[in-house]
Amino acid sequence: MQTAIIPNKMVQTWNADVHAIIDTWISYYVTLNEFSDAVLSKGLEYSKLNKGRAWIVDSSDATGNFSKEIQEFIGSDIFPAFAKAGIKYFITITSKNALTKLTIRNYSAKAGPNGLLLVQIDSLADAIEWLKKNP
């Protein structure tokens, strides 16, 4: 089931087996409004309704970087909202693109201070397996 999409940039889906939202990124070149609408307005609300416990960000084939504004928004708004909604795990899938790797490292560093367990994994299949073993 798809919960949100940013055309040509991100597709968001729900994995009912592990109660996780999966953001599959193609391009990190998005506006703050696009990002906020997909993640907070659609994804987080869907996760709340379905007792989500994890958020997986698959950027393995993504390019680009989030603006400084979005990276700050992730730390100030997104991660606190995730924690408040019961999200326990924030999982990132390793990117092949050097610039995107740097962006992921910058924003994911804010997960821990907001009460989320940060997990970095090499593939989506490994992330789902990890969640099955760590309820």
N, CA, C and O atoms as a GROMACS GRO file, in nm:
protein
  540
    1MET      N    1   0.085  -0.118   0.000
    1MET     CA    2   0.000   0.000   0.000
    1MET      C    3   0.089   0.124   0.000
    1MET      O    4   0.182   0.135   0.080
    2GLN      N    5   0.060   0.214  -0.088
    2GLN     CA    6   0.136   0.338  -0.098
    2GLN      C    7   0.071   0.444  -0.011
    2GLN      O    8  -0.051   0.458  -0.010
    3THR      N    9   0.154   0.519   0.064
    3THR     CA   10   0.098   0.623   0.149
    3THR      C   11   0.126   0.763   0.095
    3THR      O   12   0.044   0.853   0.114
    4ALA      N   13   0.238   0.782   0.028
    4ALA     CA   14   0.270   0.914  -0.027
    4ALA      C   15   0.368   0.898  -0.141
    4ALA      O   16   0.437   0.796  -0.154
    5ILE      N   17   0.374   1.001  -0.223
    5ILE     CA   18   0.471   1.002  -0.333
    5ILE      C   19   0.509   1.146  -0.362
    5ILE      O   20   0.425   1.236  -0.358
    6ILE      N   21   0.636   1.166  -0.393
    6ILE     CA   22   0.682   1.292  -0.449
    6ILE      C   23   0.730   1.253  -0.589
    6ILE      O   24   0.834   1.189  -0.602
    7PRO      N   25   0.656   1.290  -0.693
    7PRO     CA   26   0.686   1.241  -0.828
    7PRO      C   27   0.833   1.253  -0.866
    7PRO      O   28   0.895   1.358  -0.851
    8ASN      N   29   0.887   1.143  -0.914
    8ASN     CA   30   1.026   1.132  -0.959
    8ASN      C   31   1.129   1.155  -0.850
    8ASN      O   32   1.248   1.174  -0.879
    9LYS      N   33   1.086   1.155  -0.724
    9LYS     CA   34   1.179   1.182  -0.614
    9LYS      C   35   1.168   1.080  -0.501
    9LYS      O   36   1.271   1.037  -0.448
   10MET      N   37   1.046   1.041  -0.462
   10MET     CA   38   1.030   0.950  -0.349
   10MET      C   39   0.896   0.879  -0.357
   10MET      O   40   0.794   0.937  -0.394
   11VAL      N   41   0.898   0.749  -0.320
   11VAL     CA   42   0.776   0.670  -0.306
   11VAL      C   43   0.776   0.618  -0.164
   11VAL      O   44   0.877   0.567  -0.114
   12GLN      N   45   0.663   0.629  -0.099
   12GLN     CA   46   0.650   0.587   0.040
   12GLN      C   47   0.550   0.472   0.047
   12GLN      O   48   0.440   0.481  -0.008
   13THR      N   49   0.589   0.365   0.114
   13THR     CA   50   0.503   0.249   0.126
   13THR      C   51   0.498   0.204   0.272
   13THR      O   52   0.576   0.249   0.355
   14TRP      N   53   0.405   0.113   0.300
   14TRP     CA   54   0.385   0.060   0.434
   14TRP      C   55   0.414  -0.089   0.430
   14TRP      O   56   0.366  -0.159   0.340
   15ASN      N   57   0.493  -0.140   0.524
   15ASN     CA   58   0.518  -0.283   0.537
   15ASN      C   59   0.446  -0.330   0.662
   15ASN      O   60   0.493  -0.305   0.774
   16ALA      N   61   0.333  -0.397   0.645
   16ALA     CA   62   0.250  -0.440   0.757
   16ALA      C   63   0.317  -0.549   0.840
   16ALA      O   64   0.290  -0.560   0.960
   17ASP      N   65   0.403  -0.630   0.777
   17ASP     CA   66   0.470  -0.738   0.851
   17ASP      C   67   0.557  -0.686   0.965
   17ASP      O   68   0.565  -0.748   1.071
   18VAL      N   69   0.622  -0.572   0.942
   18VAL     CA   70   0.713  -0.519   1.044
   18VAL      C   71   0.668  -0.382   1.096
   18VAL      O   72   0.741  -0.317   1.170
   19HIS      N   73   0.548  -0.339   1.056
   19HIS     CA   74   0.492  -0.210   1.099
   19HIS      C   75   0.590  -0.096   1.074
   19HIS      O   76   0.629  -0.023   1.165
   20ALA      N   77   0.628  -0.082   0.946
   20ALA     CA   78   0.726   0.020   0.909
   20ALA      C   79   0.685   0.096   0.784
   20ALA      O   80   0.632   0.040   0.689
   21ILE      N   81   0.710   0.225   0.788
   21ILE     CA   82   0.702   0.308   0.669
   21ILE      C   83   0.836   0.293   0.597
   21ILE      O   84   0.941   0.289   0.661
   22ILE      N   85   0.831   0.284   0.466
   22ILE     CA   86   0.954   0.276   0.385
   22ILE      C   87   0.952   0.392   0.286
   22ILE      O   88   0.865   0.400   0.200
   23ASP      N   89   1.050   0.481   0.299
   23ASP     CA   90   1.068   0.589   0.203
   23ASP      C   91   1.177   0.543   0.106
   23ASP      O   92   1.291   0.523   0.147
   24THR      N   93   1.142   0.527  -0.021
   24THR     CA   94   1.240   0.490  -0.123
   24THR      C   95   1.269   0.616  -0.204
   24THR      O   96   1.185   0.663  -0.280
   25TRP      N   97   1.390   0.668  -0.185
   25TRP     CA   98   1.428   0.795  -0.245
   25TRP      C   99   1.500   0.774  -0.378
   25TRP      O  100   1.580   0.682  -0.394
   26ILE      N  101   1.467   0.862  -0.473
   26ILE     CA  102   1.531   0.866  -0.603
   26ILE      C  103   1.618   0.991  -0.610
   26ILE      O  104   1.729   0.989  -0.662
   27SER      N  105   1.565   1.101  -0.557
   27SER     CA  106   1.635   1.229  -0.557
   27SER      C  107   1.607   1.304  -0.427
   27SER      O  108   1.492   1.313  -0.382
   28TYR      N  109   1.712   1.357  -0.368
   28TYR     CA  110   1.697   1.436  -0.246
   28TYR      C  111   1.670   1.584  -0.278
   28TYR      O  112   1.662   1.666  -0.186
   29TYR      N  113   1.656   1.618  -0.404
   29TYR     CA  114   1.629   1.757  -0.441
   29TYR      C  115   1.478   1.782  -0.434
   29TYR      O  116   1.408   1.779  -0.534
   30VAL      N  117   1.431   1.807  -0.311
   30VAL     CA  118   1.289   1.832  -0.286
   30VAL      C  119   1.276   1.963  -0.208
   30VAL      O  120   1.372   2.013  -0.149
   31THR      N  121   1.156   2.017  -0.208
   31THR     CA  122   1.130   2.137  -0.130
   31THR      C  123   1.090   2.096   0.012
   31THR      O  124   1.052   1.981   0.035
   32LEU      N  125   1.098   2.188   0.103
   32LEU     CA  126   1.054   2.162   0.240
   32LEU      C  127   0.906   2.125   0.242
   32LEU      O  128   0.866   2.036   0.317
   33ASN      N  129   0.825   2.193   0.161
   33ASN     CA  130   0.681   2.163   0.158
   33ASN      C  131   0.655   2.021   0.108
   33ASN      O  132   0.572   1.950   0.164
   34GLU      N  133   0.725   1.980   0.002
   34GLU     CA  134   0.708   1.843  -0.049
   34GLU      C  135   0.747   1.741   0.059
   34GLU      O  136   0.676   1.644   0.083
   35PHE      N  137   0.860   1.767   0.123
   35PHE     CA  138   0.912   1.676   0.225
   35PHE      C  139   0.815   1.667   0.343
   35PHE      O  140   0.779   1.558   0.387
   36SER      N  141   0.774   1.782   0.394
   36SER     CA  142   0.684   1.786   0.509
   36SER      C  143   0.551   1.718   0.479
   36SER      O  144   0.500   1.643   0.561
   37ASP      N  145   0.495   1.744   0.362
   37ASP     CA  146   0.367   1.684   0.324
   37ASP      C  147   0.378   1.532   0.318
   37ASP      O  148   0.292   1.462   0.371
   38ALA      N  149   0.484   1.480   0.255
   38ALA     CA  150   0.500   1.335   0.240
   38ALA      C  151   0.529   1.267   0.373
   38ALA      O  152   0.472   1.162   0.404
   39VAL      N  153   0.617   1.327   0.452
   39VAL     CA  154   0.662   1.260   0.575
   39VAL      C  155   0.567   1.287   0.692
   39VAL      O  156   0.518   1.193   0.754
   40LEU      N  157   0.539   1.412   0.723
   40LEU     CA  158   0.454   1.444   0.838
   40LEU      C  159   0.306   1.428   0.810
   40LEU      O  160   0.234   1.363   0.887
   41SER      N  161   0.260   1.487   0.703
   41SER     CA  162   0.116   1.488   0.678
   41SER      C  163   0.062   1.352   0.635
   41SER      O  164  -0.046   1.313   0.679
   42LYS      N  165   0.134   1.281   0.552
   42LYS     CA  166   0.083   1.153   0.503
   42LYS      C  167   0.146   1.035   0.574
   42LYS      O  168   0.076   0.955   0.635
   43GLY      N  169   0.278   1.023   0.567
   43GLY     CA  170   0.345   0.906   0.623
   43GLY      C  171   0.327   0.890   0.772
   43GLY      O  172   0.292   0.781   0.818
   44LEU      N  173   0.351   0.994   0.848
   44LEU     CA  174   0.342   0.982   0.994
   44LEU      C  175   0.198   0.957   1.038
   44LEU      O  176   0.174   0.877   1.129
   45GLU      N  177   0.104   1.021   0.976
   45GLU     CA  178  -0.036   0.997   1.011
   45GLU      C  179  -0.074   0.853   0.982
   45GLU      O  180  -0.143   0.790   1.063
   46TYR      N  181  -0.031   0.800   0.869
   46TYR     CA  182  -0.060   0.660   0.836
   46TYR      C  183   0.006   0.567   0.938
   46TYR      O  184  -0.054   0.469   0.983
   47SER      N  185   0.130   0.598   0.973
   47SER     CA  186   0.203   0.518   1.071
   47SER      C  187   0.131   0.517   1.206
   47SER      O  188   0.119   0.412   1.269
   48LYS      N  189   0.084   0.632   1.250
   48LYS     CA  190   0.010   0.641   1.377
   48LYS      C  191  -0.114   0.552   1.376
   48LYS      O  192  -0.140   0.479   1.471
   49LEU      N  193  -0.190   0.560   1.268
   49LEU     CA  194  -0.314   0.483   1.257
   49LEU      C  195  -0.289   0.333   1.257
   49LEU      O  196  -0.376   0.255   1.296
   50ASN      N  197  -0.169   0.292   1.214
   50ASN     CA  198  -0.137   0.150   1.201
   50ASN      C  199  -0.032   0.102   1.299
   50ASN      O  200   0.028  -0.004   1.281
   51LYS      N  201  -0.010   0.181   1.405
   51LYS     CA  202   0.084   0.146   1.511
   51LYS      C  203   0.225   0.117   1.459
   51LYS      O  204   0.286   0.015   1.490
   52GLY      N  205   0.274   0.210   1.377
   52GLY     CA  206   0.409   0.197   1.321
   52GLY      C  207   0.515   0.199   1.430
   52GLY      O  208   0.500   0.267   1.531
   53ARG      N  209   0.621   0.124   1.408
   53ARG     CA  210   0.731   0.120   1.504
   53ARG      C  211   0.866   0.149   1.442
   53ARG      O  212   0.967   0.162   1.512
   54ALA      N  213   0.869   0.158   1.308
   54ALA     CA  214   0.997   0.185   1.241
   54ALA      C  215   0.976   0.269   1.117
   54ALA      O  216   0.870   0.269   1.055
   55TRP      N  217   1.081   0.342   1.083
   55TRP     CA  218   1.082   0.421   0.961
   55TRP      C  219   1.210   0.384   0.889
   55TRP      O  220   1.320   0.402   0.942
   56ILE      N  221   1.195   0.333   0.767
   56ILE     CA  222   1.310   0.292   0.686
   56ILE      C  223   1.328   0.392   0.573
   56ILE      O  224   1.233   0.423   0.501
   57VAL      N  225   1.450   0.441   0.559
   57VAL     CA  226   1.482   0.532   0.450
   57VAL      C  227   1.579   0.460   0.357
   57VAL      O  228   1.695   0.438   0.391
   58ASP      N  229   1.529   0.423   0.240
   58ASP     CA  230   1.610   0.354   0.140
   58ASP      C  231   1.658   0.457   0.039
   58ASP      O  232   1.584   0.500  -0.050
   59SER      N  233   1.783   0.494   0.054
   59SER     CA  234   1.845   0.591  -0.037
   59SER      C  235   1.954   0.525  -0.120
   59SER      O  236   2.044   0.592  -0.170
   60SER      N  237   1.946   0.393  -0.134
   60SER     CA  238   2.053   0.320  -0.201
   60SER      C  239   2.078   0.368  -0.343
   60SER      O  240   2.192   0.365  -0.390
   61ASP      N  241   1.974   0.412  -0.412
   61ASP     CA  242   1.992   0.462  -0.549
   61ASP      C  243   1.964   0.611  -0.562
   61ASP      O  244   1.952   0.662  -0.673
   62ALA      N  245   1.954   0.680  -0.450
   62ALA     CA  246   1.921   0.824  -0.453
   62ALA      C  247   2.043   0.908  -0.491
   62ALA      O  248   2.158   0.867  -0.475
   63THR      N  249   2.013   1.026  -0.540
   63THR     CA  250   2.116   1.124  -0.571
   63THR      C  251   2.080   1.255  -0.502
   63THR      O  252   1.966   1.277  -0.462
   64GLY      N  253   2.180   1.342  -0.489
   64GLY     CA  254   2.159   1.475  -0.435
   64GLY      C  255   2.169   1.483  -0.285
   64GLY      O  256   2.210   1.390  -0.217
   65ASN      N  257   2.130   1.598  -0.236
   65ASN     CA  258   2.131   1.622  -0.092
   65ASN      C  259   2.013   1.709  -0.052
   65ASN      O  260   1.964   1.790  -0.129
   66PHE      N  261   1.969   1.688   0.073
   66PHE     CA  262   1.864   1.773   0.127
   66PHE      C  263   1.922   1.911   0.156
   66PHE      O  264   2.039   1.924   0.191
   67SER      N  265   1.840   2.012   0.140
   67SER     CA  266   1.881   2.148   0.175
   67SER      C  267   1.909   2.154   0.325
   67SER      O  268   1.862   2.070   0.402
   68LYS      N  269   1.984   2.254   0.365
   68LYS     CA  270   2.012   2.274   0.508
   68LYS      C  271   1.881   2.291   0.584
   68LYS      O  272   1.867   2.243   0.696
   69GLU      N  273   1.786   2.360   0.523
   69GLU     CA  274   1.654   2.383   0.584
   69GLU      C  275   1.584   2.250   0.616
   69GLU      O  276   1.527   2.234   0.724
   70ILE      N  277   1.588   2.155   0.523
   70ILE     CA  278   1.525   2.024   0.546
   70ILE      C  279   1.601   1.947   0.652
   70ILE      O  280   1.539   1.883   0.738
   71GLN      N  281   1.734   1.950   0.648
   71GLN     CA  282   1.812   1.878   0.747
   71GLN      C  283   1.783   1.930   0.888
   71GLN      O  284   1.774   1.851   0.982
   72GLU      N  285   1.769   2.061   0.903
   72GLU     CA  286   1.735   2.118   1.034
   72GLU      C  287   1.592   2.079   1.075
   72GLU      O  288   1.566   2.050   1.192
   73PHE      N  289   1.501   2.078   0.979
   73PHE     CA  290   1.362   2.040   1.003
   73PHE      C  291   1.353   1.895   1.052
   73PHE      O  292   1.271   1.863   1.139
   74ILE      N  293   1.436   1.808   0.998
   74ILE     CA  294   1.438   1.668   1.042
   74ILE      C  295   1.471   1.661   1.191
   74ILE      O  296   1.406   1.588   1.266
   75GLY      N  297   1.572   1.736   1.233
   75GLY     CA  298   1.611   1.736   1.374
   75GLY      C  299   1.510   1.805   1.465
   75GLY      O  300   1.485   1.758   1.576
   76SER      N  301   1.454   1.915   1.420
   76SER     CA  302   1.366   1.994   1.507
   76SER      C  303   1.221   1.947   1.507
   76SER      O  304   1.151   1.965   1.607
   77ASP      N  305   1.173   1.888   1.397
   77ASP     CA  306   1.032   1.853   1.386
   77ASP      C  307   1.006   1.705   1.359
   77ASP      O  308   0.922   1.643   1.425
   78ILE      N  309   1.078   1.649   1.264
   78ILE     CA  310   1.050   1.511   1.222
   78ILE      C  311   1.080   1.410   1.331
   78ILE      O  312   0.992   1.336   1.374
   79PHE      N  313   1.205   1.407   1.378
   79PHE     CA  314   1.242   1.305   1.477
   79PHE      C  315   1.163   1.318   1.608
   79PHE      O  316   1.122   1.216   1.663
   80PRO      N  317   1.140   1.439   1.660
   80PRO     CA  318   1.055   1.448   1.779
   80PRO      C  319   0.912   1.396   1.752
   80PRO      O  320   0.852   1.332   1.839
   81ALA      N  321   0.859   1.423   1.633
   81ALA     CA  322   0.724   1.374   1.599
   81ALA      C  323   0.724   1.222   1.587
   81ALA      O  324   0.629   1.156   1.628
   82PHE      N  325   0.831   1.165   1.530
   82PHE     CA  326   0.841   1.019   1.521
   82PHE      C  327   0.839   0.958   1.661
   82PHE      O  328   0.763   0.865   1.687
   83ALA      N  329   0.921   1.011   1.750
   83ALA     CA  330   0.930   0.957   1.886
   83ALA      C  331   0.795   0.966   1.957
   83ALA      O  332   0.751   0.871   2.021
   84LYS      N  333   0.729   1.081   1.944
   84LYS     CA  334   0.600   1.101   2.008
   84LYS      C  335   0.494   1.004   1.954
   84LYS      O  336   0.403   0.964   2.026
   85ALA      N  337   0.508   0.966   1.827
   85ALA     CA  338   0.411   0.876   1.763
   85ALA      C  339   0.442   0.728   1.787
   85ALA      O  340   0.368   0.641   1.741
   86GLY      N  341   0.551   0.699   1.859
   86GLY     CA  342   0.583   0.560   1.890
   86GLY      C  343   0.682   0.492   1.798
   86GLY      O  344   0.706   0.372   1.810
   87ILE      N  345   0.740   0.568   1.706
   87ILE     CA  346   0.845   0.511   1.620
   87ILE      C  347   0.967   0.486   1.708
   87ILE      O  348   1.015   0.576   1.776
   88LYS      N  349   1.017   0.362   1.708
   88LYS     CA  350   1.132   0.326   1.790
   88LYS      C  351   1.261   0.322   1.709
   88LYS      O  352   1.368   0.354   1.760
   89TYR      N  353   1.250   0.282   1.582
   89TYR     CA  354   1.370   0.259   1.500
   89TYR      C  355   1.369   0.349   1.378
   89TYR      O  356   1.268   0.362   1.308
   90PHE      N  357   1.483   0.410   1.352
   90PHE     CA  358   1.504   0.485   1.228
   90PHE      C  359   1.616   0.412   1.156
   90PHE      O  360   1.730   0.410   1.202
   91ILE      N  361   1.582   0.354   1.042
   91ILE     CA  362   1.676   0.268   0.970
   91ILE      C  363   1.713   0.333   0.838
   91ILE      O  364   1.625   0.372   0.761
   92THR      N  365   1.843   0.343   0.811
   92THR     CA  366   1.888   0.396   0.684
   92THR      C  367   1.957   0.287   0.604
   92THR      O  368   2.032   0.206   0.659
   93ILE      N  369   1.931   0.286   0.475
   93ILE     CA  370   1.995   0.194   0.382
   93ILE      C  371   2.108   0.271   0.315
   93ILE      O  372   2.088   0.382   0.265
   94THR      N  373   2.225   0.212   0.313
   94THR     CA  374   2.345   0.276   0.260
   94THR      C  375   2.325   0.320   0.114
   94THR      O  376   2.272   0.246   0.032
   95SER      N  377   2.368   0.442   0.085
   95SER     CA  378   2.360   0.498  -0.049
   95SER      C  379   2.491   0.474  -0.124
   95SER      O  380   2.598   0.465  -0.064
   96LYS      N  381   2.479   0.463  -0.255
   96LYS     CA  382   2.598   0.447  -0.340
   96LYS      C  383   2.659   0.583  -0.376
   96LYS      O  384   2.774   0.590  -0.420
   97ASN      N  385   2.582   0.690  -0.358
   97ASN     CA  386   2.624   0.824  -0.398
   97ASN      C  387   2.692   0.895  -0.280
   97ASN      O  388   2.634   0.902  -0.171
   98ALA      N  389   2.813   0.946  -0.301
   98ALA     CA  390   2.891   1.007  -0.192
   98ALA      C  391   2.821   1.128  -0.130
   98ALA      O  392   2.819   1.141  -0.007
   99LEU      N  393   2.763   1.216  -0.210
   99LEU     CA  394   2.696   1.335  -0.157
   99LEU      C  395   2.573   1.294  -0.075
   99LEU      O  396   2.547   1.350   0.031
  100THR      N  397   2.500   1.197  -0.123
  100THR     CA  398   2.382   1.150  -0.051
  100THR      C  399   2.423   1.083   0.080
  100THR      O  400   2.354   1.098   0.181
  101LYS      N  401   2.533   1.008   0.079
  101LYS     CA  402   2.584   0.946   0.203
  101LYS      C  403   2.610   1.051   0.308
  101LYS      O  404   2.576   1.033   0.425
  102LEU      N  405   2.671   1.162   0.268
  102LEU     CA  406   2.702   1.271   0.361
  102LEU      C  407   2.573   1.331   0.418
  102LEU      O  408   2.564   1.356   0.538
  103THR      N  409   2.476   1.352   0.332
  103THR     CA  410   2.347   1.406   0.377
  103THR      C  411   2.281   1.313   0.479
  103THR      O  412   2.232   1.358   0.582
  104ILE      N  413   2.282   1.182   0.449
  104ILE     CA  414   2.222   1.084   0.540
  104ILE      C  415   2.293   1.088   0.675
  104ILE      O  416   2.228   1.086   0.780
  105ARG      N  417   2.424   1.093   0.672
  105ARG     CA  418   2.502   1.098   0.796
  105ARG      C  419   2.465   1.222   0.877
  105ARG      O  420   2.450   1.214   0.999
  106ASN      N  421   2.451   1.336   0.811
  106ASN     CA  422   2.418   1.461   0.880
  106ASN      C  423   2.281   1.457   0.946
  106ASN      O  424   2.269   1.492   1.064
  107TYR      N  425   2.179   1.415   0.875
  107TYR     CA  426   2.045   1.418   0.936
  107TYR      C  427   2.020   1.302   1.029
  107TYR      O  428   1.948   1.317   1.128
  108SER      N  429   2.077   1.186   1.001
  108SER     CA  430   2.050   1.071   1.089
  108SER      C  431   2.118   1.083   1.224
  108SER      O  432   2.078   1.018   1.320
  109ALA      N  433   2.221   1.167   1.233
  109ALA     CA  434   2.288   1.189   1.362
  109ALA      C  435   2.192   1.250   1.464
  109ALA      O  436   2.218   1.245   1.584
  110LYS      N  437   2.083   1.307   1.417
  110LYS     CA  438   1.986   1.371   1.507
  110LYS      C  439   1.882   1.273   1.562
  110LYS      O  440   1.800   1.311   1.645
  111ALA      N  441   1.886   1.148   1.516
  111ALA     CA  442   1.786   1.050   1.559
  111ALA      C  443   1.802   1.015   1.707
  111ALA      O  444   1.705   1.021   1.782
  112GLY      N  445   1.922   0.980   1.748
  112GLY     CA  446   1.949   0.939   1.886
  112GLY      C  447   1.908   1.041   1.990
  112GLY      O  448   1.839   1.006   2.086
  113PRO      N  449   1.949   1.167   1.974
  113PRO     CA  450   1.910   1.267   2.073
  113PRO      C  451   1.758   1.284   2.086
  113PRO      O  452   1.710   1.340   2.185
  114ASN      N  453   1.683   1.237   1.987
  114ASN     CA  454   1.537   1.246   1.992
  114ASN      C  455   1.472   1.116   2.039
  114ASN      O  456   1.349   1.103   2.032
  115GLY      N  457   1.552   1.022   2.086
  115GLY     CA  458   1.497   0.900   2.143
  115GLY      C  459   1.475   0.785   2.046
  115GLY      O  460   1.410   0.686   2.082
  116LEU      N  461   1.526   0.795   1.925
  116LEU     CA  462   1.511   0.687   1.828
  116LEU      C  463   1.641   0.607   1.820
  116LEU      O  464   1.750   0.662   1.835
  117LEU      N  465   1.629   0.478   1.797
  117LEU     CA  466   1.747   0.396   1.775
  117LEU      C  467   1.781   0.403   1.628
  117LEU      O  468   1.699   0.366   1.543
  118LEU      N  469   1.900   0.450   1.596
  118LEU     CA  470   1.947   0.459   1.458
  118LEU      C  471   2.012   0.328   1.419
  118LEU      O  472   2.101   0.278   1.488
  119VAL      N  473   1.968   0.270   1.307
  119VAL     CA  474   2.024   0.146   1.255
  119VAL      C  475   2.062   0.172   1.110
  119VAL      O  476   1.981   0.219   1.031
  120GLN      N  477   2.187   0.141   1.076
  120GLN     CA  478   2.234   0.156   0.938
  120GLN      C  479   2.257   0.016   0.881
  120GLN      O  480   2.330  -0.064   0.938
  121ILE      N  481   2.193  -0.011   0.768
  121ILE     CA  482   2.193  -0.145   0.709
  121ILE      C  483   2.218  -0.132   0.559
  121ILE      O  484   2.194  -0.027   0.500
  122ASP      N  485   2.266  -0.241   0.498
  122ASP     CA  486   2.306  -0.238   0.357
  122ASP      C  487   2.193  -0.258   0.256
  122ASP      O  488   2.208  -0.219   0.140
  123SER      N  489   2.081  -0.318   0.296
  123SER     CA  490   1.974  -0.341   0.198
  123SER      C  491   1.838  -0.338   0.267
  123SER      O  492   1.827  -0.354   0.389
  124LEU      N  493   1.735  -0.317   0.188
  124LEU     CA  494   1.599  -0.315   0.241
  124LEU      C  495   1.562  -0.453   0.297
  124LEU      O  496   1.499  -0.462   0.403
  125ALA      N  497   1.601  -0.559   0.228
  125ALA     CA  498   1.572  -0.694   0.277
  125ALA      C  499   1.636  -0.717   0.413
  125ALA      O  500   1.575  -0.777   0.501
  126ASP      N  501   1.760  -0.669   0.432
  126ASP     CA  502   1.828  -0.682   0.561
  126ASP      C  503   1.756  -0.601   0.669
  126ASP      O  504   1.748  -0.644   0.784
  127ALA      N  505   1.704  -0.484   0.632
  127ALA     CA  506   1.632  -0.400   0.729
  127ALA      C  507   1.505  -0.470   0.776
  127ALA      O  508   1.474  -0.469   0.895
  128ILE      N  509   1.433  -0.529   0.685
  128ILE     CA  510   1.310  -0.598   0.722
  128ILE      C  511   1.342  -0.720   0.808
  128ILE      O  512   1.272  -0.747   0.906
  129GLU      N  513   1.446  -0.794   0.774
  129GLU     CA  514   1.489  -0.909   0.855
  129GLU      C  515   1.528  -0.863   0.995
  129GLU      O  516   1.493  -0.928   1.094
  130TRP      N  517   1.601  -0.752   1.004
  130TRP     CA  518   1.644  -0.698   1.133
  130TRP      C  519   1.522  -0.665   1.218
  130TRP      O  520   1.519  -0.696   1.337
  131LEU      N  521   1.421  -0.602   1.157
  131LEU     CA  522   1.300  -0.568   1.232
  131LEU      C  523   1.225  -0.691   1.280
  131LEU      O  524   1.168  -0.690   1.390
  132LYS      N  525   1.223  -0.796   1.201
  132LYS     CA  526   1.157  -0.920   1.242
  132LYS      C  527   1.224  -0.980   1.364
  132LYS      O  528   1.159  -1.044   1.447
  133LYS      N  529   1.354  -0.960   1.376
  133LYS     CA  530   1.431  -1.015   1.490
  133LYS      C  531   1.434  -0.922   1.610
  133LYS      O  532   1.474  -0.962   1.719
  134ASN      N  533   1.393  -0.797   1.591
  134ASN     CA  534   1.397  -0.697   1.698
  134ASN      C  535   1.262  -0.629   1.712
  134ASN      O  536   1.244  -0.515   1.670
  135PRO      N  537   1.166  -0.701   1.771
  135PRO     CA  538   1.030  -0.646   1.781
  135PRO      C  539   1.020  -0.525   1.874
  135PRO      O  540   0.911  -0.470   1.891
   0.00000   0.00000   0.00000
